Amino acid sequence: MKHLFYIAVMLVLGGQLISCKNEKTETTEAEKPSIQFEASEAGSSMQWTAYKTSEKVPVKGTFKDVRIVSSKPSEDAAGTLRDLGFEIPVNSIFTNDTIRDGKLQKFFFAVMENSMTLKGKFNVETANSGKLEISMNGLSKSLPFNYEVEQDTIHVSATMDLNEWGAQAALESLNEACKVLHTGSDGVSKTWNDVALNAKILAVKTGE
């Protein structure tokens, strides 16, 4: 009888130990933070390609300062693009030519209304496309964009028609200021209204 009593006690104590161990494991799993992704200013950029002369010679540049003003954490890198809002000071424009940079600020952006800071927001519609809303020259317009995800980096591409933002006067001003440089072999000075945009958004992990 005494032997049976000892066995019963051991079973009870063993059950309590197992129960405590399970509770501890469940608590640890519950407290473990989930991994999420957020857009990073440090790893994000906006490149552009404009065109001059009748031959449509490309002129490439970038904005060195892209500020994220609204974002939502996501369970995957692609999700960080949804409703991502940003601002770009135009004085951060960089073409590796300080004279050209100054002309773009003075004879293009400064000619437009409230365009010393560009504002934008990504609206994702499908797994690889959406609409990019851009505010410039007092107007907010949307243009289609495509994107693809490479590990933790989102690559966005779009083409902007500057006439949609009423930038004709600004284009004429810039073309006049750069008349000689924008004149091709046919003797015609031309600044094109379409600009290719290529954005890169870095998604960083949080909660690790």
PAMARVO-153274 format. One record per residue (C-alpha): x, y, z. Coordinates in pm, whole numbers, plus 50000, padded with zeros to 5 digits. Example, Ala and Ser with C-alpha at 12.3 -4.5 7.8 and 13.67 -1.06 7.14 Angstrom:
! residues 2
512304955050780
513674989450714
! end
This chain:
! residues 208
500005000050000
502805023750091
504465015849760
501315025149570
501135057949764
504645067649655
503815059949293
500715082149309
502735110949457
505365108049184
502715108248912
501135139649055
504485157649083
505455146848733
502195159948591
502735193648761
506265196448621
505055188948268
502215213948307
504605241148427
506965233848139
504145236747884
502915269348037
506435283348022
506815273147655
503445288247564
504305320647741
507665322847565
506025317447225
503385343747300
505975369147411
508175363347106
507765394146878
506615388146519
508905398646235
507625427946029
509005450545757
509075488545741
510245512145467
513625528345535
514545563745433
518235555445446
517975529045176
515375545944954
515955568344652
514285583644349
516105584344015
514815601743704
515675603843335
514715634543131
515355639842760
516735667642539
517195674842165
515145659541885
517245627841917
515895624142272
519245622842446
518785610942807
519795632243104
519905612543428
519685624843784
518485616444131
517015632344441
519405626144728
516805633344997
513645612145007
511595616245325
508995590545427
506005608145583
503565579045614
504035541445612
502525509545747
504415479145879
503885447245681
504505410045717
506455410245390
508725434645206
506245441244923
503575452345169
505615482545280
504785499344949
501055500945029
499975536645111
503615547445142
503795585445142
506925606045079
508255641245029
511245652444821
512935686744858
513935696844505
517135712844633
518385677144683
518475672144306
521785658044184
522995652943826
526745653843890
526725688943741
526195717643987
525385742843709
522685719943569
521325713643919
520995751043976
519225756343644
516725728843716
515855744644050
515695780543921
514275777143570
512045746743614
510835739943968
510835776344083
508645785943784
505865762943906
503545768044200
504565753844539
506955729144380
510075732644593
508875701544774
507385672844576
504885649944746
503825614944651
501935584144765
501945548444636
498595531044591
499135494144521
496425477544309
497875443844205
500845421644287
503075442144054
501325474843968
499455504644106
499005542344086
501495568144210
499905600644320
502245630444277
501595666044393
503435692644190
502625727344055
499535728944275
498085697444116
497745661644238
497645635743961
498115598243945
500235578243704
500525540443662
503595523143797
505035488143797
507125472544069
509065441344152
510595428944476
514165416844498
514765402544846
514285433045075
514285459544799
511295471944597
512035485844249
509395509244104
509235522543747
506895548243591
506775574543317
505585609543400
504065633243142
504895667843279
502075683543076
499595665443302
500865687543586
500615719443378
504395722843350
504495736842995
505695771143108
508365755643328
509575733943038
509755764242808
511675783243076
514185755043117
514575750242743
515305787242698
517895786642977
519535755742822
518855764442459
522345757242323
522785725242524
519335712942418
519955718942047
520585687941838
522155681641500
518965694041330
519375728441487
516215724541696
516265731142071
513925707342250
513145696442608
510825666342625
507785665242849
508115628642949
510345618143238
511145582443344
511035576243718
512755547843900
512335545144274
514035521344512
512475514044852
514375494045109
512255473245349
513985466145682
512985439345933
511665449346274
510695428846578
513595404546556
! end
